[in-house]
Amino acid sequence: MTQQMERKNDFEERLIETTNEVLRKCFGESSQLIYTWLRFHSVNPEEIPAKPDAFANALKTFSGGGSVVETMILRKLCAAYGVKYDQICDNSSFADRIAEMRTLSQVSFFSSAREEQTGKQLIVHL
């Protein structure tokens, strides 16, 4: 498996795990209802990385708190990759911000790899 595929898989797995954590935190045991709702709207949980718009739309039709859930997911992803939430916080869609996080996670991956190799911090200007 190539490094690029590993990074993609890492981000997708982290997005799925983060989404699961946030849904459980927000809805508790009722989070299973959310997954049923998502499937009804043709979004299986493992497809969330490939269908972030469909996920966001299905979530908003289920609950008025969809944007809160989106924000919680994005904040946790930012923390996981060492990215400031302000870097992706704008008026763009959830899918656009997920795409931005995917890119930033790759920068974070390279930064971490280079730090390990050189022992120095890499500063990235975006």
N, CA and C atoms as an extended XYZ file, in Angstrom:
378
Properties=species:S:1:pos:R:3:atomname:S:1:resname:S:1:resid:I:1 pbc="F F F"
N         0.856       -1.186        0.000 N   MET     1
C         0.000        0.000        0.000 CA  MET     1
C         0.895        1.241        0.000 C   MET     1
N         0.567        2.216       -0.818 N   THR     2
C         1.378        3.420       -0.909 CA  THR     2
C         1.118        4.329        0.285 C   THR     2
N         2.050        5.262        0.523 N   GLN     3
C         1.881        6.206        1.627 CA  GLN     3
C         0.629        7.045        1.451 C   GLN     3
N         0.335        7.450        0.210 N   GLN     4
C        -0.838        8.273       -0.040 CA  GLN     4
C        -2.113        7.511        0.331 C   GLN     4
N        -2.187        6.237       -0.018 N   MET     5
C        -3.355        5.437        0.330 CA  MET     5
C        -3.458        5.261        1.840 C   MET     5
N        -2.308        5.076        2.522 N   GLU     6
C        -2.312        4.944        3.970 CA  GLU     6
C        -2.850        6.205        4.624 C   GLU     6
N        -2.412        7.369        4.125 N   ARG     7
C        -2.889        8.640        4.688 CA  ARG     7
C        -4.381        8.793        4.458 C   ARG     7
N        -4.840        8.433        3.262 N   LYS     8
C        -6.264        8.534        2.944 CA  LYS     8
C        -7.057        7.622        3.861 C   LYS     8
N        -6.603        6.377        4.003 N   ASN     9
C        -7.302        5.439        4.871 CA  ASN     9
C        -7.294        5.904        6.319 C   ASN     9
N        -6.176        6.471        6.772 N   ASP    10
C        -6.096        6.984        8.137 CA  ASP    10
C        -7.127        8.089        8.347 C   ASP    10
N        -7.207        9.007        7.404 N   PHE    11
C        -8.167       10.097        7.546 CA  PHE    11
C        -9.593        9.565        7.524 C   PHE    11
N        -9.889        8.671        6.600 N   GLU    12
C       -11.245        8.135        6.495 CA  GLU    12
C       -11.625        7.365        7.758 C   GLU    12
N       -10.714        6.551        8.272 N   GLU    13
C       -10.990        5.814        9.511 CA  GLU    13
C       -11.208        6.772       10.669 C   GLU    13
N       -10.374        7.801       10.743 N   ARG    14
C       -10.510        8.765       11.830 CA  ARG    14
C       -11.825        9.527       11.718 C   ARG    14
N       -12.235        9.872       10.504 N   LEU    15
C       -13.505       10.565       10.303 CA  LEU    15
C       -14.672        9.684       10.755 C   LEU    15
N       -14.638        8.413       10.393 N   ILE    16
C       -15.707        7.489       10.807 CA  ILE    16
C       -15.724        7.336       12.323 C   ILE    16
N       -14.557        7.135       12.931 N   GLU    17
C       -14.477        6.993       14.388 CA  GLU    17
C       -14.952        8.260       15.091 C   GLU    17
N       -14.515        9.402       14.601 N   THR    18
C       -14.900       10.677       15.198 CA  THR    18
C       -16.405       10.885       15.085 C   THR    18
N       -16.952       10.568       13.936 N   THR    19
C       -18.397       10.702       13.741 CA  THR    19
C       -19.144        9.811       14.722 C   THR    19
N       -18.678        8.563       14.874 N   ASN    20
C       -19.308        7.653       15.833 CA  ASN    20
C       -19.259        8.218       17.252 C   ASN    20
N       -18.108        8.727       17.655 N   GLU    21
C       -17.952        9.293       18.999 CA  GLU    21
C       -18.901       10.462       19.218 C   GLU    21
N       -18.957       11.355       18.239 N   VAL    22
C       -19.799       12.550       18.372 CA  VAL    22
C       -21.277       12.170       18.410 C   VAL    22
N       -21.691       11.257       17.542 N   LEU    23
C       -23.103       10.853       17.541 CA  LEU    23
C       -23.485       10.182       18.862 C   LEU    23
N       -22.585        9.347       19.392 N   ARG    24
C       -22.865        8.719       20.696 CA  ARG    24
C       -22.934        9.767       21.803 C   ARG    24
N       -22.051       10.749       21.735 N   LYS    25
C       -22.042       11.789       22.765 CA  LYS    25
C       -23.318       12.636       22.688 C   LYS    25
N       -23.742       12.966       21.488 N   CYS    26
C       -24.920       13.822       21.322 CA  CYS    26
C       -26.239       13.086       21.552 C   CYS    26
N       -26.314       11.846       21.081 N   PHE    27
C       -27.597       11.144       21.087 CA  PHE    27
C       -27.630        9.912       21.990 C   PHE    27
N       -26.503        9.564       22.595 N   GLY    28
C       -26.460        8.405       23.476 CA  GLY    28
C       -26.864        7.138       22.748 C   GLY    28
N       -27.676        6.329       23.414 N   GLU    29
C       -28.111        5.064       22.817 CA  GLU    29
C       -28.982        5.290       21.582 C   GLU    29
N       -29.560        6.446       21.477 N   SER    30
C       -30.400        6.763       20.312 CA  SER    30
C       -29.577        6.973       19.045 C   SER    30
N       -28.258        6.970       19.168 N   SER    31
C       -27.421        7.174       17.978 CA  SER    31
C       -27.684        6.096       16.930 C   SER    31
N       -28.165        4.917       17.350 N   GLN    32
C       -28.494        3.865       16.385 CA  GLN    32
C       -29.630        4.306       15.460 C   GLN    32
N       -30.519        5.146       15.987 N   LEU    33
C       -31.586        5.695       15.147 CA  LEU    33
C       -31.006        6.572       14.039 C   LEU    33
N       -29.946        7.289       14.368 N   ILE    34
C       -29.285        8.143       13.376 CA  ILE    34
C       -28.740        7.266       12.243 C   ILE    34
N       -28.101        6.150       12.612 N   TYR    35
C       -27.540        5.274       11.584 CA  TYR    35
C       -28.636        4.675       10.710 C   TYR    35
N       -29.769        4.342       11.299 N   THR    36
C       -30.905        3.854       10.519 CA  THR    36
C       -31.374        4.945        9.562 C   THR    36
N       -31.456        6.167       10.066 N   TRP    37
C       -31.866        7.308        9.251 CA  TRP    37
C       -30.888        7.534        8.098 C   TRP    37
N       -29.590        7.447        8.397 N   LEU    38
C       -28.578        7.628        7.357 CA  LEU    38
C       -28.716        6.569        6.271 C   LEU    38
N       -28.903        5.327        6.680 N   ARG    39
C       -29.072        4.250        5.690 CA  ARG    39
C       -30.316        4.487        4.843 C   ARG    39
N       -31.383        4.985        5.486 N   PHE    40
C       -32.607        5.311        4.758 CA  PHE    40
C       -32.327        6.348        3.675 C   PHE    40
N       -31.363        7.229        3.952 N   HIS    41
C       -30.968        8.270        2.998 CA  HIS    41
C       -29.740        7.856        2.184 C   HIS    41
N       -29.521        6.554        2.092 N   SER    42
C       -28.453        5.975        1.260 CA  SER    42
C       -27.045        6.364        1.688 C   SER    42
N       -26.839        6.520        2.985 N   VAL    43
C       -25.497        6.807        3.501 CA  VAL    43
C       -25.188        5.777        4.592 C   VAL    43
N       -24.379        4.791        4.250 N   ASN    44
C       -23.901        3.857        5.265 CA  ASN    44
C       -22.791        4.538        6.049 C   ASN    44
N       -22.633        4.226        7.329 N   PRO    45
C       -21.609        4.895        8.140 CA  PRO    45
C       -20.210        4.868        7.530 C   PRO    45
N       -19.838        3.761        6.898 N   GLU    46
C       -18.497        3.674        6.309 CA  GLU    46
C       -18.365        4.518        5.038 C   GLU    46
N       -19.484        5.037        4.525 N   GLU    47
C       -19.460        5.881        3.325 CA  GLU    47
C       -19.386        7.375        3.642 C   GLU    47
N       -19.412        7.725        4.908 N   ILE    48
C       -19.407        9.144        5.285 CA  ILE    48
C       -18.222        9.894        4.669 C   ILE    48
N       -16.998        9.337        4.674 N   PRO    49
C       -15.886       10.075        4.044 CA  PRO    49
C       -16.099       10.345        2.555 C   PRO    49
N       -16.792        9.444        1.866 N   ALA    50
C       -17.028        9.614        0.436 CA  ALA    50
C       -18.272       10.441        0.141 C   ALA    50
N       -19.175       10.539        1.126 N   LYS    51
C       -20.441       11.247        0.928 CA  LYS    51
C       -20.715       12.255        2.050 C   LYS    51
N       -19.796       13.179        2.290 N   PRO    52
C       -20.028       14.112        3.404 CA  PRO    52
C       -21.250       15.014        3.204 C   PRO    52
N       -21.547       15.391        1.952 N   ASP    53
C       -22.738       16.221        1.705 CA  ASP    53
C       -24.012       15.447        2.016 C   ASP    53
N       -24.076       14.194        1.557 N   ALA    54
C       -25.254       13.368        1.820 CA  ALA    54
C       -25.412       13.133        3.318 C   ALA    54
N       -24.303       12.914        4.015 N   PHE    55
C       -24.337       12.751        5.465 CA  PHE    55
C       -24.900       14.003        6.132 C   PHE    55
N       -24.366       15.162        5.771 N   ALA    56
C       -24.809       16.422        6.374 CA  ALA    56
C       -26.287       16.680        6.086 C   ALA    56
N       -26.715       16.425        4.859 N   ASN    57
C       -28.123       16.637        4.512 CA  ASN    57
C       -29.040       15.700        5.284 C   ASN    57
N       -28.672       14.430        5.371 N   ALA    58
C       -29.492       13.464        6.113 CA  ALA    58
C       -29.548       13.834        7.588 C   ALA    58
N       -28.422       14.272        8.117 N   LEU    59
C       -28.364       14.652        9.530 CA  LEU    59
C       -29.261       15.858        9.803 C   LEU    59
N       -29.245       16.824        8.907 N   LYS    60
C       -30.070       18.024        9.092 CA  LYS    60
C       -31.560       17.709        8.992 C   LYS    60
N       -31.925       16.730        8.160 N   THR    61
C       -33.345       16.373        8.077 CA  THR    61
C       -33.791       15.578        9.295 C   THR    61
N       -32.847       14.947        9.983 N   PHE    62
C       -33.173       14.193       11.197 CA  PHE    62
C       -33.285       15.118       12.399 C   PHE    62
N       -32.362       16.068       12.471 N   SER    63
C       -32.277       16.903       13.666 CA  SER    63
C       -31.868       18.321       13.295 C   SER    63
N       -32.487       19.269       13.953 N   GLY    64
C       -32.100       20.665       13.759 CA  GLY    64
C       -30.700       20.944       14.265 C   GLY    64
N       -30.145       20.017       15.041 N   GLY    65
C       -28.805       20.179       15.588 CA  GLY    65
C       -27.716       19.652       14.679 C   GLY    65
N       -28.039       19.442       13.415 N   GLY    66
C       -27.053       18.905       12.481 CA  GLY    66
C       -25.789       19.731       12.401 C   GLY    66
N       -25.924       21.041       12.403 N   SER    67
C       -24.733       21.886       12.300 CA  SER    67
C       -23.881       21.804       13.568 C   SER    67
N       -24.516       21.559       14.701 N   VAL    68
C       -23.767       21.388       15.951 CA  VAL    68
C       -22.929       20.108       15.866 C   VAL    68
N       -23.541       19.048       15.367 N   VAL    69
C       -22.828       17.782       15.209 CA  VAL    69
C       -21.672       17.956       14.228 C   VAL    69
N       -21.909       18.643       13.124 N   GLU    70
C       -20.849       18.899       12.155 CA  GLU    70
C       -19.680       19.630       12.816 C   GLU    70
N       -19.987       20.665       13.572 N   THR    71
C       -18.947       21.446       14.241 CA  THR    71
C       -18.160       20.582       15.214 C   THR    71
N       -18.859       19.736       15.972 N   MET    72
C       -18.170       18.860       16.922 CA  MET    72
C       -17.243       17.892       16.196 C   MET    72
N       -17.694       17.344       15.086 N   ILE    73
C       -16.858       16.431       14.299 CA  ILE    73
C       -15.618       17.165       13.803 C   ILE    73
N       -15.818       18.345       13.238 N   LEU    74
C       -14.689       19.106       12.693 CA  LEU    74
C       -13.710       19.519       13.786 C   LEU    74
N       -14.213       19.938       14.938 N   ARG    75
C       -13.323       20.331       16.044 CA  ARG    75
C       -12.472       19.146       16.516 C   ARG    75
N       -13.074       17.963       16.615 N   LYS    76
C       -12.324       16.778       17.042 CA  LYS    76
C       -11.277       16.391       15.998 C   LYS    76
N       -11.630       16.496       14.726 N   LEU    77
C       -10.657       16.199       13.675 CA  LEU    77
C        -9.493       17.187       13.716 C   LEU    77
N        -9.814       18.452       13.900 N   CYS    78
C        -8.758       19.470       13.995 CA  CYS    78
C        -7.802       19.142       15.136 C   CYS    78
N        -8.370       18.815       16.294 N   ALA    79
C        -7.539       18.482       17.450 CA  ALA    79
C        -6.664       17.259       17.162 C   ALA    79
N        -7.237       16.272       16.484 N   ALA    80
C        -6.493       15.047       16.195 CA  ALA    80
C        -5.306       15.297       15.275 C   ALA    80
N        -5.445       16.266       14.369 N   TYR    81
C        -4.378       16.539       13.403 CA  TYR    81
C        -3.571       17.793       13.739 C   TYR    81
N        -3.832       18.381       14.879 N   GLY    82
C        -3.066       19.558       15.280 CA  GLY    82
C        -3.334       20.770       14.418 C   GLY    82
N        -4.566       20.896       13.948 N   VAL    83
C        -4.968       22.014       13.096 CA  VAL    83
C        -5.873       22.930       13.910 C   VAL    83
N        -5.682       24.233       13.764 N   LYS    84
C        -6.573       25.175       14.445 CA  LYS    84
C        -7.913       25.209       13.725 C   LYS    84
N        -8.976       25.133       14.505 N   TYR    85
C       -10.318       25.125       13.928 CA  TYR    85
C       -10.550       26.357       13.063 C   TYR    85
N        -9.961       27.483       13.431 N   ASP    86
C       -10.126       28.726       12.669 CA  ASP    86
C        -9.653       28.587       11.220 C   ASP    86
N        -8.737       27.651       10.969 N   GLN    87
C        -8.220       27.462        9.613 CA  GLN    87
C        -9.283       26.930        8.662 C   GLN    87
N       -10.281       26.218        9.186 N   ILE    88
C       -11.300       25.648        8.311 CA  ILE    88
C       -12.676       26.219        8.582 C   ILE    88
N       -12.795       27.088        9.560 N   CYS    89
C       -14.089       27.640        9.962 CA  CYS    89
C       -14.444       28.820        9.062 C   CYS    89
N       -15.334       28.580        8.136 N   ASP    90
C       -15.838       29.645        7.283 CA  ASP    90
C       -17.254       29.279        6.864 C   ASP    90
N       -17.755       29.913        5.868 N   ASN    91
C       -19.139       29.675        5.444 CA  ASN    91
C       -19.279       28.553        4.427 C   ASN    91
N       -18.237       27.771        4.223 N   SER    92
C       -18.321       26.690        3.245 CA  SER    92
C       -19.113       25.514        3.820 C   SER    92
N       -19.454       24.599        2.950 N   SER    93
C       -20.254       23.446        3.356 CA  SER    93
C       -19.426       22.473        4.195 C   SER    93
N       -20.119       21.573        4.857 N   PHE    94
C       -19.464       20.520        5.630 CA  PHE    94
C       -18.529       19.718        4.723 C   PHE    94
N       -18.988       19.378        3.526 N   ALA    95
C       -18.164       18.610        2.585 CA  ALA    95
C       -16.888       19.368        2.213 C   ALA    95
N       -16.995       20.669        2.001 N   ASP    96
C       -15.817       21.472        1.670 CA  ASP    96
C       -14.830       21.497        2.829 C   ASP    96
N       -15.361       21.605        4.046 N   ARG    97
C       -14.476       21.636        5.212 CA  ARG    97
C       -13.848       20.262        5.465 C   ARG    97
N       -14.570       19.186        5.156 N   ILE    98
C       -13.987       17.844        5.266 CA  ILE    98
C       -12.867       17.694        4.233 C   ILE    98
N       -13.084       18.187        3.024 N   ALA    99
C       -12.044       18.133        1.990 CA  ALA    99
C       -10.808       18.920        2.444 C   ALA    99
N       -11.030       20.061        3.062 N   GLU   100
C        -9.916       20.867        3.573 CA  GLU   100
C        -9.179       20.112        4.683 C   GLU   100
N        -9.939       19.465        5.560 N   MET   101
C        -9.320       18.685        6.633 CA  MET   101
C        -8.519       17.523        6.067 C   MET   101
N        -9.026       16.905        5.014 N   ARG   102
C        -8.299       15.798        4.374 CA  ARG   102
C        -6.934       16.303        3.896 C   ARG   102
N        -6.924       17.472        3.256 N   THR   103
C        -5.667       18.069        2.787 CA  THR   103
C        -4.758       18.417        3.957 C   THR   103
N        -5.318       19.047        4.979 N   LEU   104
C        -4.514       19.432        6.136 CA  LEU   104
C        -3.996       18.214        6.888 C   LEU   104
N        -4.745       17.124        6.877 N   SER   105
C        -4.271       15.910        7.548 CA  SER   105
C        -3.048       15.360        6.834 C   SER   105
N        -2.991       15.517        5.517 N   GLN   106
C        -1.830       15.062        4.765 CA  GLN   106
C        -0.628       15.940        5.077 C   GLN   106
N        -0.835       17.238        5.197 N   VAL   107
C         0.247       18.150        5.579 CA  VAL   107
C         0.732       17.781        6.970 C   VAL   107
N        -0.214       17.495        7.868 N   SER   108
C         0.128       17.095        9.226 CA  SER   108
C         0.938       15.806        9.216 C   SER   108
N         0.560       14.856        8.346 N   PHE   109
C         1.274       13.595        8.230 CA  PHE   109
C         2.719       13.842        7.805 C   PHE   109
N         2.912       14.657        6.769 N   PHE   110
C         4.262       14.953        6.302 CA  PHE   110
C         5.052       15.698        7.356 C   PHE   110
N         4.403       16.623        8.038 N   SER   111
C         5.053       17.388        9.089 CA  SER   111
C         5.543       16.455       10.186 C   SER   111
N         4.689       15.527       10.614 N   SER   112
C         5.060       14.583       11.667 CA  SER   112
C         6.198       13.684       11.219 C   SER   112
N         6.134       13.207        9.989 N   ALA   113
C         7.187       12.330        9.468 CA  ALA   113
C         8.519       13.075        9.408 C   ALA   113
N         8.479       14.322        8.963 N   ARG   114
C         9.716       15.093        8.866 CA  ARG   114
C        10.260       15.396       10.253 C   ARG   114
N         9.377       15.718       11.218 N   GLU   115
C         9.825       15.979       12.587 CA  GLU   115
C        10.517       14.748       13.158 C   GLU   115
N         9.965       13.578       12.900 N   GLU   116
C        10.562       12.348       13.397 CA  GLU   116
C        11.937       12.136       12.788 C   GLU   116
N        12.093       12.468       11.508 N   GLN   117
C        13.358       12.257       10.829 CA  GLN   117
C        14.403       13.281       11.262 C   GLN   117
N        13.999       14.523       11.423 N   THR   118
C        14.979       15.577       11.696 CA  THR   118
C        15.029       15.997       13.155 C   THR   118
N        13.975       15.690       13.903 N   GLY   119
C        13.938       16.131       15.290 CA  GLY   119
C        13.606       17.596       15.418 C   GLY   119
N        13.212       18.234       14.336 N   LYS   120
C        12.878       19.661       14.347 CA  LYS   120
C        11.422       19.843       13.935 C   LYS   120
N        10.867       20.941       14.355 N   GLN   121
C         9.475       21.250       13.994 CA  GLN   121
C         9.444       21.874       12.618 C   GLN   121
N         8.487       21.413       11.810 N   LEU   122
C         8.299       21.946       10.477 CA  LEU   122
C         7.164       22.957       10.525 C   LEU   122
N         7.383       24.137       10.012 N   ILE   123
C         6.340       25.155        9.978 CA  ILE   123
C         5.782       25.197        8.564 C   ILE   123
N         4.480       25.037        8.467 N   VAL   124
C         3.808       25.013        7.168 CA  VAL   124
C         2.956       26.241        7.045 C   VAL   124
N         3.129       27.002        5.993 N   HIS   125
C         2.298       28.177        5.731 CA  HIS   125
C         1.291       27.802        4.674 C   HIS   125
N         0.003       27.891        5.031 N   LEU   126
C        -1.056       27.543        4.094 CA  LEU   126
C        -1.711       28.782        3.563 C   LEU   126
